[in-house]
Amino acid sequence: SYMAPELLNPMTSATRYSSSVDVYAFAVICNTLWRRENAYDKDKFNGVLHLLQEVANGLRPNIPADCPPNLRELMEMCWVQDPRDGVTLVVVLTFLSQVTEE
């Protein structure tokens, strides 16, 4: 699921849509690109609703052992459970800029 946890909570989904959902989705896309496969193994879930429930409860994609530490750090910064604890798109861009300069 590329949907941020705050969108999956019926108590907050109408009031908590912000750029944090894009930051979350970016992290899942990064994970998918690195793994070269879907972020979640669909066979482990009893349908999409089950997967969404698990994401809402804190499930995140596995990060492969061969993932570079800076990419791992970026993904983990982006897919926090509470968007108030997350990073902004500006922070993501700054991080990427610094990494590419190394």
N, C-alpha and C positions, 0 to 999 in steps of 0.2 A: 504494500500500500504506500502510495506517495502522499497520502493525506496525513496532515499533521494531527497529533493527538487532540489538540484543542478543537479541531473541527469534528471530532468523533464524539465529543461530549455534548449531549443535548442541552445541558444546563448553560453551556458557554459558547456553543458554536455560532449563535447569531450575533454575539457581542464581541467575540475575540478574533475575528478574522483580521489579520494584518500581514505585513510582509514576512512575519515569522513563519507563516505556512510555506512561503516560497523558499525560505532558508532551509526548512525541514526537507522539502521536496528535492532541493539541490543536493543535500547530503545523500539521500536515497539514490538519486541519479548517479552521483559519484561512485557510490558503492556498486551499483549495477554495472557501470562502465568498467570499473576495476575487475570485478568478478567475471564479466562477460556472460552474465546470466541474470535471471530475475533475482531481485533482492531477497525474496521469500520463496521457499519451496512450496508450491501450491498443494502438493500431495500431503503436507503436514497439517492441513487445515480442512475443516468441514465446510468449505465454501468461503466466499468473500466476507460475509458477516463475521464469521469466526476469526478470520485474519484481522479485520478491523477492530474487533473487540480486544484481541491480543495487543495490537499496536496501542490502543487506548490505555491498556494496562501496563505499558512500558516495553513491549517487545520491540527490538530493533534488529536490522539485518546483521548477520555475522560478518565480521571483518576478517578477511583471510590473513593468515600469518605473514604472507609475502607482501602485504600492503605497506607502502612506505610510512614511516612514523608521522610525517607531517600531514599526509592525507588522512590517516587514522585520526589524528588530532582534530583536523578540520571537520570530519564527519561527526565525531563525537560532540564537538562544540555546537554543531548545527541541529542535532536531533534530540535535544533535551526534552524532557517531559513537559516542563512548564515554560512557555515562551518567554516569561519574564526573566528566566535564567539563561536564555539563549543569546545569540549574537545577532547583530544586524547585517544587512547586506553590505554595508560599508566595511564592517569588520571582516567579512568574508573576502571582499575585494582586496583589502589591505593585506590580509594573510596570504592570498594568492600572489599578490605582487611581490611580497617579501620572499616567498618560496621560489618564485621563478628567477629572482635575482641571485639566489644562492648557487 
